[in-house]
Amino acid sequence: MILIADSGSSKTEWVIIDSTKVNDPITTSGINPFYQNTANISTLLNQEFKSSSKAFDAIYFYGAGCANEEKSEIVRSALAEFFTCSAIFIESDLLGAARSLCQHSEGFACILGTGSNSCYYDGSVITNNISPLGYILGDEGSGAALGKQLISDLLKFQLPEEIGAEFFKRYSTNRAEILDKVYRQPFPNRYLAGYAPFLLDHIQNPAIEQVVRSGLKSFITRNLLNYKEISHLPIHFTGSIAHYFKPQLRKLFDEEGLLLGQVSQKPIGGLVQFHIDQSSLNS
């Protein structure tokens, strides 16, 4: 029996595979060792992981912030404390996206969710990655980046008056509360990404469409166009932003002459298939 987890900054999906039976996903809050320590993660698991199964032959955890051994060890220690398992593998969420989207084929894998990232995957490993730099310096096209642009435009009166009125009515918030959430409360990236549904609901408004278009174009320009092989291979996406704004993404790809591959809302389904196939190959 194995446990597979895909974790972004906002939520984590866990799937238990017992022989060939795939159980329904278990959802908890996101786990990111850049913002949480081992004790924080252990507390989260105790409070939110709702399953009687705690013993596994192997755990495969793909997570945001798990790009180096120091940060991965924070997650590994928490998992080892909560679960009974001697084989715990911690990998980046980007490798998880690549395995989910490309399986064993060459291609580009991108994440557009709360954060953003991209890589060239040779069918086995990631061999090139333009650093996303996080939501302050980068994460172009992400929910956090789009939410940040929306909030900035609203507070600087760059959007139509009716959009501002609708926003403040819908969220029952104000300037002071927004600034407190962004600058003083934990996980401002999650907070900002939480406004992506507003963008989707008002995408027919030209000003809102421009916010989305500009953010997605920035992701393409500052990330994808820096890869040498980008015009010759399919570019796959996973994440809620890619899923819901696929029409805008496709239009920008057509303009740049790029090949849009598959777009999935979540990587967990592809990861389950990848590990089932791996188990079959190794048996």
Secondary structure, 3 states (H helix, E strand, C coil): CEEEEEECCCEEEEEEEECCEECCCEEEECCCCCCCCHHHHHHHHHHHCCCCCCECCEEEEEECCCCCHHHHHHHHHHHHHHCECCCEEEEEHHHHHHHHHHCCCCEEEEEECCCEEEEEECCCCEEECCCCCHHHHCCCCCHHHHHHHHHHHHHCCCCCHHHHHHHHHHHCCCHHHHHHHHHCCCCHHHHHHCCHHHHHHCCCCHHHHHHHHHHHHHHHHHCHHHCCCCCCCCEEEECHHHHHCHHHHHHHHHHHCCCEEEEECCCHHHHHHHHHHHHHHHC
